[in-house]
Every structure is written in C-alpha cells, then in structure tokens.
C-alpha cells in the first residue's frame, strides 16, 4: 500500500498540516522541519498528490519560460542558458516544474496568446509586444518580463543597464586610441537595440568623433551574418579600426572574418562584444566584452515571479542590473 501524508507525519514527528505546508508553501516551514519531512517522505517513497494539491491551492506548481523564437532553443543560447538554469534551480527549491516554449508556440492565428496547459506564472524573455502581455493578463497569469522593458502599468520588467554597458565598451575603444569605430547592431527587442545604439552614439558625440553611417549596420544576431558583413567591410580602404558588436555572437563572427582574411585582431581590427557569454572565452583571441550578471537576472526573475504567484504586491516596476567591462585580448 502506498504511503500517505499521515505516514509521513508520524515518521517525521510533525502534524499533517505542517507536512502539507512543507510541499504547498515551503517558505512557511522552517528548514529543520522541511529536512525532517522530506527525509521521511523519501524513506517512505511518498509522492505528494499534485492534482489534489492543485485543487486545494489553485496552483499547478508549474511555471513557463517563454522566449522569442529567434533565440530558441534557450538551453543552447549563450545568453539565456545560464539564466534558464538559475530559474530552473529556483523552481526546484519550491517544488515547481518548468516548461520552456517559444512565443510562436503560444500564439493563435489571431495573434492572441494561449497557454495550452495552465501555468501559475510566466517569465517572458526578450522580444515581445504589448498584445502578448495583454493576452497573458486576460488569462490572469502572473508575468515577469525579462531582458526587456515595456512601460505598462503593473508590469514587472527585469533587464540590464544596456546603455551604460555600451558606453563602457565604446569609451574603452576610444581610450585605446580608436577614432573610427563602427557598430554592428543585432536586431533585438527595440528597448535593448535603442539603449546600446544610443550608448554608442553618446560616446562618439562626447569625444567629437564622426558617426559614419556606412559603418553602422543592423544585422541578425548570428555569427554567419556578422562574418559576411565584416568580410565585405575589410575590402574598404578607409574602414573602421574598431567594431562595437552588440552581442558576443556577432563579435565572434567578426573575429572569424578577420582571421579568415589573413588579418589580426586587434592589430588590424579591434573587436568588442556584449554579454560576456561563455563563448567569449573559448575563442582566440579571447573577447573583450561587457558582462551582464545573468545569474542575478535569472534569480531576480524567479523570485519576483514567485512573489507575484503568492499574491505579494509589486514594490518595483523596473529592475536594472549593472554591467561591467571585461577586458581581454581582442581590443
């Protein structure tokens, strides 16, 4: 006969109510009590009845991580994979499972968003639009917007200080003596694109450097697109001496183009990226880049979502994490 919650209560020495609370609301039970209860449950091979608990608590103990289709799969994305790992671990601590989907998978033909399975909350990552957010709200699903900022009443946004990061990157190139600096701007969400572009422009204006629009290029944020563009750029005599790339994937594509042309980084073209993803350290020369604390962003996104699920009021509408320049060999 399968073990019951009563068996776990007897073995652990705690009441049935405390055992139930250890699974339904672990934050309300002391660590010592949780450890004893979970140990007793493991010894008895006890598994909580998720369906029955959901009927009582109105929670399914499932959350969703929804990412723009261009960034999918998230587990292979250099920027989002460490964020996703932190969110997964935060969910496990609370007994929550995590579903991963793209925004495209969630959309009906009329553009509305529809969750095929009920989720207690959603972390919506990267590029999105107000219609999608309103669709989640119609379904009364708590939502945190990650790595994006849309000014909407009651919407919690967690992002990085992209403007300041861009300023740090371009000022570093100026300090290295560069006066002709190009920009490879990935087509991200409008907020991120604008912040990094404006940071680039502000530094050039600060130092009275020309903005040569021939060398300001919008591209898909892929190595292939960057390599193709930089290969053509290297054919121009008065080309820039440095490139600010708005993510590491673009920067590595640029490095590959320089090396394949028989030239050197940074001697013939200095290159700087953004994000400090793991790929910035596996290429040679290693990439100078702007670090975003992805673990912190993931932890904040998860914690704030669980606060919303628990019904806690929002104290903030926008959380911006800081950025840090990491100098390596490519500049």
C-alpha positions in Angstrom: 0.0 0.0 0.0 1.3 3.4 -0.9 2.5 5.7 1.9 0.2 8.6 2.8 0.7 12.1 4.2 -0.4 10.6 7.6 2.5 8.2 7.4 5.0 11.0 6.7 3.6 13.0 9.6 4.0 10.1 12.0 7.6 9.3 10.9 8.7 12.9 10.8 7.1 13.9 14.1 5.2 16.8 12.6 1.5 17.4 12.1 -0.3 16.5 8.8 -0.9 20.3 8.3 2.9 21.0 8.6 3.7 18.2 6.2 1.2 19.6 3.7 2.6 23.1 4.1 6.1 21.8 3.5 5.1 21.0 0.0 2.5 23.6 -0.7 4.3 26.6 0.8 7.9 25.6 1.8 8.8 29.1 2.7 6.4 29.0 5.6 8.1 25.9 7.1 11.5 26.0 8.9 14.5 24.5 7.2 14.8 22.0 10.1 11.2 20.9 9.7 11.5 20.6 5.9 14.6 18.5 6.1 12.9 16.0 8.5 9.7 15.9 6.5 11.5 15.4 3.1 13.7 12.7 4.7 10.6 10.9 6.0 8.9 11.2 2.6 12.0 9.8 0.9 12.2 6.8 3.3 8.5 6.0 2.7 8.7 6.6 -1.0 5.9 9.2 -0.6 5.0 11.4 -3.5 2.5 14.3 -3.0 -0.7 14.2 -5.0 -0.1 17.1 -7.3 -3.6 17.1 -8.7 -5.3 17.1 -5.3 -3.0 19.8 -4.0 -3.7 21.9 -7.1 -7.4 21.7 -6.4 -6.9 23.0 -2.9 -4.3 25.6 -3.5 -5.5 26.6 -7.1 -1.8 26.2 -8.1 -0.4 23.7 -10.5 3.2 24.2 -9.3 4.3 24.8 -12.9 5.8 27.9 -14.4 6.7 28.7 -18.0 9.8 30.3 -19.6 8.7 31.8 -22.9 11.4 33.0 -25.3 11.3 34.7 -28.7 11.5 32.0 -31.5 14.8 33.6 -32.9 16.5 32.8 -29.6 15.3 29.2 -29.3 16.4 26.7 -28.1 17.1 28.6 -24.8 19.3 25.8 -23.4 21.8 26.4 -26.3 21.6 30.1 -26.3 24.8 31.6 -24.9 22.9 34.4 -23.1 19.8 32.7 -21.9 21.1 29.2 -21.0 22.7 30.4 -17.7 19.6 32.4 -16.9 17.4 29.4 -17.6 19.5 27.2 -15.3 19.1 29.6 -12.4 15.3 29.8 -12.9 15.1 26.0 -13.0 17.0 25.7 -9.8 14.9 28.3 -8.0 11.8 26.4 -9.2 13.1 23.1 -7.9 13.7 24.7 -4.4 10.0 25.4 -4.3 8.8 22.2 -5.9 7.9 23.8 -9.2 8.4 22.3 -12.7 9.4 24.5 -15.6 8.1 24.4 -19.1 10.1 26.0 -22.0 8.4 27.4 -25.1 8.7 30.0 -27.8 6.4 32.9 -28.2 5.4 31.5 -31.6 4.2 28.2 -30.0 1.9 30.2 -27.7 0.2 32.3 -30.4 -3.2 31.6 -32.0 -3.8 32.7 -35.6 -5.4 35.9 -34.4 -2.3 36.9 -32.5 -3.7 36.1 -29.1 -1.5 34.1 -26.6 -3.0 30.9 -25.3 -1.4 28.6 -22.7 -2.2 25.0 -23.6 -1.7 24.0 -20.0 -2.4 26.2 -17.0 0.7 27.7 -15.5 1.0 29.5 -12.2 3.2 32.1 -13.8 5.3 33.0 -16.9 8.7 34.5 -17.4 8.6 36.2 -20.8 12.2 36.6 -22.1 13.4 39.0 -24.8 11.5 40.5 -27.6 7.7 40.7 -27.3 4.8 43.1 -27.8 2.0 44.6 -25.7 -0.6 42.4 -27.3 1.1 39.3 -26.0 1.3 40.7 -22.5 -2.3 41.7 -22.5 -3.2 38.2 -23.6 -1.5 36.7 -20.5 -3.3 39.2 -18.3 -6.7 38.2 -19.8 -5.9 34.7 -18.5 -4.9 36.1 -15.1 -1.4 34.6 -15.3 1.3 36.4 -13.3 4.0 37.6 -15.6 7.6 38.9 -15.4 9.3 40.4 -18.4 13.0 39.5 -18.6 15.7 41.3 -20.6 13.2 43.8 -21.9 11.3 46.9 -20.8 7.8 47.8 -21.8 6.3 50.7 -19.9 2.9 49.2 -18.9 1.0 49.6 -15.6 1.5 46.7 -13.3 4.2 45.0 -15.4 7.5 44.0 -13.7 10.5 44.2 -16.0 14.0 42.9 -15.2 16.7 44.0 -17.5 20.3 45.2 -17.5 21.7 48.7 -17.9 22.4 48.3 -21.6 23.0 52.0 -22.2 25.8 52.1 -19.6 27.3 48.9 -20.9 27.5 50.3 -24.4 29.1 53.5 -23.0 31.7 51.5 -21.2 32.5 49.5 -24.4 32.9 52.4 -26.7 34.8 54.5 -24.2 37.3 51.7 -23.8 37.9 51.7 -27.6 38.4 55.5 -27.5 40.9 55.1 -24.7 42.8 52.6 -26.8 43.2 55.3 -29.4 40.5 54.4 -31.9 38.8 57.3 -33.6 36.9 55.4 -36.3 34.6 53.0 -34.6 31.9 51.0 -36.4 28.7 49.4 -34.9 27.3 46.0 -35.6 23.8 46.2 -34.0 21.9 43.0 -33.6 18.1 43.1 -34.2 17.0 42.5 -30.7 13.9 44.0 -28.9 13.5 47.7 -29.5 14.5 48.6 -26.0 17.8 46.8 -26.0 18.6 47.9 -29.5 17.9 51.5 -28.7 19.8 51.5 -25.4 23.0 50.0 -26.9 22.8 52.2 -30.1 22.3 55.4 -28.0 25.2 54.5 -25.8 27.4 54.2 -28.8 26.3 57.5 -30.3 26.6 59.3 -27.0 30.3 58.4 -26.6 31.1 59.4 -30.2 29.4 62.8 -29.6 31.2 63.2 -26.2 34.6 62.9 -27.9 33.5 64.8 -31.1 34.1 61.7 -33.3 32.2 61.3 -36.6 29.3 59.0 -36.9 29.9 57.3 -40.2 26.6 55.6 -41.1 28.4 53.5 -43.7 29.7 51.5 -40.7 26.6 51.4 -38.6 25.0 48.2 -39.6 21.8 46.4 -38.4 22.2 42.6 -38.7 20.6 39.4 -37.5 22.4 38.5 -34.3 24.2 35.5 -35.7 27.9 34.6 -36.4 27.1 34.0 -40.1 25.5 37.4 -40.6 28.4 39.2 -38.8 31.1 37.2 -40.7 29.5 38.0 -44.0 29.3 41.7 -43.3 32.8 42.1 -41.9 34.3 40.2 -44.8 32.9 42.9 -47.1 33.9 45.6 -44.7 37.5 44.5 -44.8 37.6 45.3 -48.5 37.2 49.0 -47.8 40.3 51.1 -47.5 39.0 53.7 -45.0 37.3 51.1 -42.9 37.0 51.5 -39.1 39.8 50.4 -36.8 37.4 49.0 -34.2 34.0 47.5 -34.1 31.5 47.6 -31.2 29.3 44.5 -31.6 26.1 44.4 -29.6 26.4 40.8 -28.5 29.2 38.2 -28.3 27.8 36.0 -31.1 28.1 38.9 -33.5 31.6 39.8 -32.2 32.9 36.2 -32.8 31.5 36.2 -36.3 33.5 39.4 -36.8 36.7 37.8 -35.4 36.3 34.9 -37.7 36.0 37.2 -40.7 39.2 39.0 -39.8 41.2 35.8 -39.2 40.0 34.2 -42.4 41.1 37.3 -44.3 44.6 36.7 -43.1 44.5 39.7 -40.8 44.9 40.1 -37.0 42.7 41.0 -34.0 43.2 43.6 -32.5 46.1 44.9 -34.6 44.1 45.2 -37.9 40.6 45.5 -36.3 39.8 45.7 -32.6 36.5 44.0 -31.7 34.4 44.2 -28.6 31.2 42.3 -27.7 28.4 42.4 -25.2 27.0 39.9 -22.7 30.2 38.0 -21.5 28.7 34.7 -22.6 30.8 31.6 -22.3 31.7 31.7 -26.0 33.7 35.0 -25.3 36.3 32.9 -23.6 36.6 29.9 -25.9 37.7 31.9 -29.0 41.3 33.1 -29.6 42.0 35.9 -29.1 39.6 36.0 -26.1 36.9 38.6 -26.5 36.7 41.9 -24.7 33.1 42.2 -23.7 30.5 43.8 -21.4 29.4 41.5 -18.6 25.7 41.1 -17.7 25.1 39.2 -14.5 22.9 36.6 -16.0 22.7 34.5 -12.8 21.4 37.5 -10.9 18.9 38.3 -13.6 17.6 34.7 -13.5 17.4 34.7 -9.7 15.5 38.0 -9.6 13.1 36.9 -12.3 12.2 33.7 -10.5 12.0 35.3 -7.1 9.7 38.1 -8.3 7.5 35.7 -10.2 7.0 33.5 -7.1 6.2 36.7 -5.2 3.5 37.5 -7.7 2.1 34.0 -7.6 1.9 34.2 -3.8 -0.1 37.5 -4.2 2.6 39.8 -2.8 2.2 43.4 -4.1 4.8 44.8 -6.5 7.3 47.2 -4.9 9.1 47.9 -8.2 8.2 48.1 -11.8 11.7 48.1 -13.3 14.8 46.4 -12.0 18.1 47.2 -13.9 21.2 45.1 -13.1 24.6 46.7 -13.6 27.1 45.9 -16.3 30.9 45.6 -16.2 33.5 45.9 -18.9 35.7 42.7 -19.1 39.0 43.5 -21.0 40.6 40.6 -22.8 42.8 40.3 -25.9 40.5 41.4 -28.8 40.9 45.2 -28.2 
